[in-house]
Amino acid sequence: MGKLEDAMARLERAIARLEQAVDRVAHDERSEQAALLAARAEYAALSAVSDGVAARLDAAIGRLDRVLEG
């Protein structure tokens, strides 16, 4: 093989490695986006539960205050 063929082969291998790296980054980014969406959904659900618990606690405290005030 001549120098030109060697250089072309090295260039093709380098391009292939770059394409693989780009594919991995894109896949990782999609995975991170999915994880972020799942975390946001879980946060929203937990926030709704927390709001419900807080409302029930406020109501219970209000009833206890009324009982104690007589």
MDAnalysis code that builds the backbone (N, CA, C; Angstrom):
import MDAnalysis as mda
import numpy as np

u = mda.Universe.empty(210, n_residues=70, atom_resindex=np.repeat(np.arange(70), 3), trajectory=True)
u.add_TopologyAttr("name", ["N", "CA", "C"] * 70)
u.add_TopologyAttr("resid", np.arange(1, 71))
u.add_TopologyAttr("resname", ["MET", "GLY", "LYS", "LEU", "GLU", "ASP", "ALA", "MET", "ALA", "ARG", "LEU", "GLU", "ARG", "ALA", "ILE", "ALA", "ARG", "LEU", "GLU", "GLN", "ALA", "VAL", "ASP", "ARG", "VAL", "ALA", "HIS", "ASP", "GLU", "ARG", "SER", "GLU", "GLN", "ALA", "ALA", "LEU", "LEU", "ALA", "ALA", "ARG", "ALA", "GLU", "TYR", "ALA", "ALA", "LEU", "SER", "ALA", "VAL", "SER", "ASP", "GLY", "VAL", "ALA", "ALA", "ARG", "LEU", "ASP", "ALA", "ALA", "ILE", "GLY", "ARG", "LEU", "ASP", "ARG", "VAL", "LEU", "GLU", "GLY"])
u.atoms.positions = np.array([
    [0.846, -1.176, 0.000],
    [0.000, 0.000, 0.000],
    [0.893, 1.241, 0.000],
    [0.421, 2.238, -0.688],
    [1.165, 3.480, -0.698],
    [0.757, 4.375, 0.455],
    [1.427, 5.462, 0.569],
    [1.130, 6.410, 1.649],
    [-0.288, 6.940, 1.548],
    [-0.745, 7.192, 0.337],
    [-2.096, 7.713, 0.159],
    [-3.139, 6.704, 0.632],
    [-2.957, 5.438, 0.268],
    [-3.906, 4.403, 0.698],
    [-3.896, 4.250, 2.214],
    [-2.710, 4.304, 2.815],
    [-2.613, 4.224, 4.274],
    [-3.340, 5.387, 4.935],
    [-3.120, 6.558, 4.396],
    [-3.771, 7.742, 4.957],
    [-5.281, 7.650, 4.795],
    [-5.746, 7.185, 3.648],
    [-7.193, 7.046, 3.417],
    [-7.793, 6.013, 4.372],
    [-7.097, 4.907, 4.587],
    [-7.591, 3.881, 5.502],
    [-7.671, 4.416, 6.927],
    [-6.636, 5.150, 7.345],
    [-6.664, 5.749, 8.690],
    [-7.801, 6.757, 8.811],
    [-8.019, 7.557, 7.773],
    [-9.101, 8.534, 7.784],
    [-10.453, 7.846, 7.884],
    [-10.642, 6.771, 7.132],
    [-11.911, 6.042, 7.187],
    [-12.146, 5.453, 8.581],
    [-11.095, 4.915, 9.195],
    [-11.244, 4.369, 10.548],
    [-11.562, 5.483, 11.544],
    [-10.923, 6.621, 11.384],
    [-11.182, 7.746, 12.289],
    [-12.615, 8.241, 12.138],
    [-13.083, 8.315, 10.908],
    [-14.464, 8.751, 10.672],
    [-15.443, 7.748, 11.281],
    [-15.166, 6.468, 11.129],
    [-16.030, 5.441, 11.721],
    [-16.075, 5.580, 13.238],
    [-14.913, 5.828, 13.858],
    [-14.880, 6.010, 15.324],
    [-15.669, 7.257, 15.736],
    [-15.545, 8.320, 14.967],
    [-16.306, 9.539, 15.272],
    [-17.806, 9.299, 15.160],
    [-18.216, 8.577, 14.124],
    [-19.647, 8.278, 13.961],
    [-20.163, 7.439, 15.124],
    [-19.362, 6.474, 15.571],
    [-19.766, 5.665, 16.721],
    [-19.876, 6.522, 17.975],
    [-18.951, 7.432, 18.149],
    [-18.986, 8.319, 19.317],
    [-20.228, 9.203, 19.292],
    [-20.561, 9.726, 18.127],
    [-21.758, 10.555, 17.987],
    [-23.004, 9.746, 18.311],
    [-23.054, 8.511, 17.824],
    [-24.206, 7.648, 18.117],
    [-24.330, 7.386, 19.609],
    [-23.190, 7.142, 20.291],
    [-23.236, 6.898, 21.739],
    [-23.725, 8.134, 22.490],
    [-23.237, 9.296, 22.097],
    [-23.648, 10.539, 22.756],
    [-25.142, 10.768, 22.557],
    [-25.627, 10.552, 21.332],
    [-27.053, 10.738, 21.061],
    [-27.882, 9.758, 21.886],
    [-27.427, 8.509, 21.989],
    [-28.151, 7.513, 22.775],
    [-28.156, 7.902, 24.251],
    [-27.005, 8.324, 24.768],
    [-26.918, 8.747, 26.165],
    [-27.829, 9.938, 26.433],
    [-27.872, 10.873, 25.479],
    [-28.722, 12.053, 25.646],
    [-30.193, 11.659, 25.691],
    [-30.588, 10.728, 24.818],
    [-31.988, 10.269, 24.838],
    [-32.301, 9.579, 26.155],
    [-31.354, 8.795, 26.668],
    [-31.562, 8.111, 27.947],
    [-31.701, 9.129, 29.075],
    [-30.861, 10.155, 29.055],
    [-30.941, 11.192, 30.088],
    [-32.253, 11.959, 29.996],
    [-32.712, 12.235, 28.788],
    [-33.982, 12.938, 28.622],
    [-35.124, 12.084, 29.172],
    [-35.101, 10.793, 28.894],
    [-36.147, 9.900, 29.403],
    [-36.115, 9.858, 30.926],
    [-34.927, 9.792, 31.496],
    [-34.805, 9.773, 32.956],
    [-35.303, 11.079, 33.557],
    [-35.007, 12.192, 32.907],
    [-35.465, 13.491, 33.396],
    [-36.990, 13.577, 33.351],
    [-37.585, 13.122, 32.262],
    [-39.047, 13.131, 32.159],
    [-39.674, 12.248, 33.237],
    [-39.086, 11.091, 33.481],
    [-39.605, 10.196, 34.518],
    [-39.482, 10.842, 35.896],
    [-38.360, 11.500, 36.153],
    [-38.168, 12.166, 37.443],
    [-39.168, 13.297, 37.623],
    [-39.418, 14.041, 36.558],
    [-40.403, 15.131, 36.648],
    [-41.802, 14.590, 36.914],
    [-42.148, 13.497, 36.272],
    [-43.470, 12.892, 36.493],
    [-43.586, 12.396, 37.932],
    [-42.528, 11.763, 38.427],
    [-42.543, 11.283, 39.811],
    [-42.637, 12.459, 40.783],
    [-41.916, 13.537, 40.501],
    [-41.969, 14.721, 41.353],
    [-43.392, 15.286, 41.386],
    [-44.029, 15.353, 40.226],
    [-45.389, 15.889, 40.166],
    [-46.344, 15.020, 40.986],
    [-46.195, 13.710, 40.870],
    [-47.056, 12.808, 41.632],
    [-46.806, 12.952, 43.129],
    [-45.546, 13.002, 43.524],
    [-45.228, 13.157, 44.947],
    [-45.671, 14.510, 45.472],
    [-45.582, 15.529, 44.648],
    [-46.026, 16.853, 45.053],
    [-47.525, 16.863, 45.301],
    [-48.273, 16.182, 44.438],
    [-49.729, 16.105, 44.618],
    [-50.063, 15.370, 45.910],
    [-49.364, 14.281, 46.188],
    [-49.592, 13.536, 47.439],
    [-49.248, 14.413, 48.629],
    [-48.132, 15.108, 48.546],
    [-47.706, 15.981, 49.633],
    [-48.730, 17.084, 49.892],
    [-49.256, 17.657, 48.821],
    [-50.282, 18.696, 48.983],
    [-51.521, 18.136, 49.667],
    [-51.916, 16.924, 49.295],
    [-53.079, 16.289, 49.921],
    [-52.842, 16.020, 51.396],
    [-51.653, 15.523, 51.730],
    [-51.320, 15.247, 53.135],
    [-51.300, 16.549, 53.932],
    [-50.730, 17.593, 53.354],
    [-50.672, 18.882, 54.052],
    [-52.077, 19.420, 54.314],
    [-52.956, 19.283, 53.348],
    [-54.330, 19.763, 53.528],
    [-55.035, 18.979, 54.634],
    [-54.849, 17.650, 54.645],
    [-55.488, 16.843, 55.691],
    [-54.916, 17.163, 57.064],
    [-53.611, 17.398, 57.146],
    [-53.008, 17.771, 58.429],
    [-53.522, 19.120, 58.909],
    [-53.628, 20.080, 57.995],
    [-54.172, 21.390, 58.370],
    [-55.597, 21.256, 58.891],
    [-56.393, 20.423, 58.236],
    [-57.776, 20.216, 58.684],
    [-57.803, 19.562, 60.064],
    [-56.949, 18.560, 60.271],
    [-56.910, 17.875, 61.572],
    [-56.457, 18.830, 62.668],
    [-55.470, 19.651, 62.389],
    [-55.003, 20.633, 63.376],
    [-56.101, 21.635, 63.684],
    [-56.827, 22.039, 62.655],
    [-57.940, 22.969, 62.878],
    [-59.013, 22.350, 63.759],
    [-59.336, 21.081, 63.525],
    [-60.329, 20.421, 64.382],
    [-59.817, 20.294, 65.820],
    [-58.558, 19.959, 65.993],
    [-57.993, 19.861, 67.348],
    [-58.026, 21.208, 68.054],
    [-57.711, 22.270, 67.319],
    [-57.787, 23.612, 67.920],
    [-59.202, 23.925, 68.381],
    [-60.193, 23.595, 67.555],
    [-61.593, 23.858, 67.942],
    [-62.001, 23.044, 69.155],
    [-61.545, 21.780, 69.236],
    [-61.863, 20.943, 70.381],
    [-61.222, 21.490, 71.640],
    [-59.967, 21.914, 71.521],
    [-59.259, 22.423, 72.690],
    [-59.809, 23.769, 73.149],
    [-60.345, 24.552, 72.230],
    [-60.914, 25.845, 72.599],
    [-62.289, 25.677, 73.237],
    [-62.875, 24.546, 73.021],
    [-64.108, 24.209, 73.686],
    [-65.288, 24.765, 73.066],
])
